[in-house]
Amino acid sequence: MTNGRKIIIILIVVLGISAVLGMFIYINNKPQTEQAEEDVVISNVDNVVLRNLEMNYPPTPKEVLKYYSEITICFYEENLSEEDLVRLAQTARKLYDEELCAGITEEEYIDSLRDDILEFNSLGVVVSGYTVSASTDVEEFVVDGRECARLYATYRLRQGTEYIYSNEVFIMRKDENGHWKILGWELLEEEEVESLQETVESSES
């Protein structure tokens, strides 16, 4: 047998062995890969912070407030990690007006959030849900040539088997890119809540 023929035979054998090994590895690894994909669980925090705000910023004041409220619910989840707290805080600040951001540094904001969360946890309080103003109830106005909007949110707080409702009014302002940003908010007094409820009830009747 010539050397050339021997080389060809050896090459065929090597390629055959490589193909068998390759198929064996593929068959054994495929179920593991599929299983790994099935085991991946996207957390509520990931669902919120992975949104690409550069490409998909909420288009209306109502949608901005809904997104902010989803972030708020995540803040008060049980066993929130420090990493997730920071990620959520950084995402929330992307919804804030530049004037609001200028009033508090990111570090101060995170420290304040951490204190609030610890207090909620110590009292056994969680934010279990929210509702925001209907689109028709969003009041738009102009201040110093800037478009602004006023709207409301009600947060449902659960402490054990009891529920507490927190009613807040939000002010937003459009930035130079046409994005609605949160300029500020405050807790509504009981009289203001009753007046708001009467307004809503009269508009529904």
C-alpha positions, 0 to 999 in steps of 0.5 A: 500500500502506498504512503498516499493511500495510507494517508487517505485511509487515515484521514477518512478514519479521523474524519469519521471519528470526528463526525461521530464525536461531534454528533455525540456531543450535540445529542448530549448537549442539546437537551441541557441547552433546552432545559437551561432555556426553560429554567430561565426565569425573568424577574419583575425587576428585569421586566421593568429595567430591561425596557429600552427607554431610548427606543421605546419611551412611554408616549403619554403622561398616563403611560409614563405614570404606569411605568413609574408605578411598576417600578414603585411596586418593584421597590417594595418587593420582599428581599429586594437585593441591593443590586436591583435597588440600584438598577430600579433607582437608575431607571426611575431617574430616567423618567424624572425631569432634569430639574427634579434630578438636579435637586438630589444626587443619585446616591442621595436618592438611593439612600432615601429609597433604602430608608423608605423600603426598610421602614415599609419592611419593618411595618410589613407593608407592600405595594400590591397594586395601583390605578392611574387617571384615565386619559380623559382625566389628564389635565394639560397646561402650559407654564413658561412656554413648556407643556405640562400635565397633571394626573393622579395615581392611587396606590394600594398598600397591603399590611397583613390582611388590611389595605391602605390607599395612597392618593397622589397627584403628579406633575409632568413636563415635556422635555426638548425631545418631546418626552413627558418627564416627572417634575414632582408629586405630592400626597393628596389631602383627604378633602382633595381625594373626596373632591376628586372622587366627586369629579370622577363620579359626576363625569361617569354619570 
